[in-house]
Amino acid sequence: MSRAKIMAGRTITCHQVDMAVINTEYSQELTQGTVGVVIQCSTAHAMRVSFETGKVAGPTSPYWIVKSGDKLMFRGLLLLEEDQRILYFACANAGSDCMIIETSVS
């Protein structure tokens, strides 16, 4: 059995975004105070992720590739501005879901 220990004052939030159309940019705004994020595609497909709009659908650098079965993790984030808290992602396969788990401090 796997257990997660949450420190006082921290919140875990899960998001699931359907990427219904291939090579289309989707986005998710993270909670203010987010300090950690884990991103994974729920299907056996790779996906592209960026903190900048206009980078993942094309694709155009800079972006990260999350390969099938892998996770992309960010820890110790300091996202001060509202536009810094938006993740952008796309997939070359229709019907994939982007799974995002974020840890935030209150």
N, C-alpha and C positions, 0 to 999 in steps of 0.2 A: 504494500500500500504506500502511496506517495502522499506526503503531507506538506503543505506550505505553511511556513511561519510568517505571519504578517506583523511587522513592528507597529507599535502604537502610532497613530496618526497617519498611517498609509492605507491607501485604497487600491484594490485591484478592479480594473474594468475590462471587460471583454467586448470586442466588436467583431462582427462577421459581415463582410461586404461582398455581395454577389457581383462578380465580374462577368456579366452576361454576354458582352460583345467583345470580340477579339481586338487586341491592340487599341483599346479605348481607355483613356485616363479616368480613373476613379480616385476618390479622395476620402480621407477620414480626419476630422479635427480631433486632436488629442486634448485631454483634460488639462486645464491650467494646473501647474505644479507637477506635471509628469516628469519622472526621473528615470524611468526604465520602460523599454518596449521590446516585445517579442513579436515577430511577424512570420507567418507561415502560410503557404497555400494549402488548402484542405484537400485538394485533389493531387494526383501524381503529375503535376505540371510545374514548370519553372515560372517565376513572375519577376517583374522589374519594380523597384522601389526607389523613390527619391523624396527629398524634402523640397524640391523645386518643381513647379508646374511646367508642363510642356516637355518633360524629359523622358517619360516612360512609354508613351503611346507610339512614338516614332521608330525606334528609340534614339535619343540624343544624350550624350554624356553631359553631366555626370549622373549615374544611377547605379544601384546595386542589383545584382542578379541573385535571387533566392532560388537555388536549384531544387528540383523535385525532392521532397523529403527533408530538405534542410530548413533551418530557421535563421533569421537575421535578428540579432540582439543588440540593443543599445542600452548601456548603463551609465549612470551619472550624467544624464541629460540636464541641460540648463536652457530651456526654451522660453526666453523672456518675452518675445513679441508674439502676438496672436498668429501672424502669418508663418512663424517658425513652427507652430504646433500642428501644421497640416501635413499629413503623409499622402503621397501620390503613388499609385500603383497601377499596373496593367499586366495582362497575360495574353499570350499568343493562342490560348485555347478558350473557347467560349464555355461558360457555365462553371468556371472555377470560383472558389470563394477565398477571399483574403481574410485570414484570421489574425486579429491583433489583440494582444494582451498588454495592458499598460499598468504601471505602478505609479501612483501619484501620492504626493504629500499634501496634507491639508494645512 
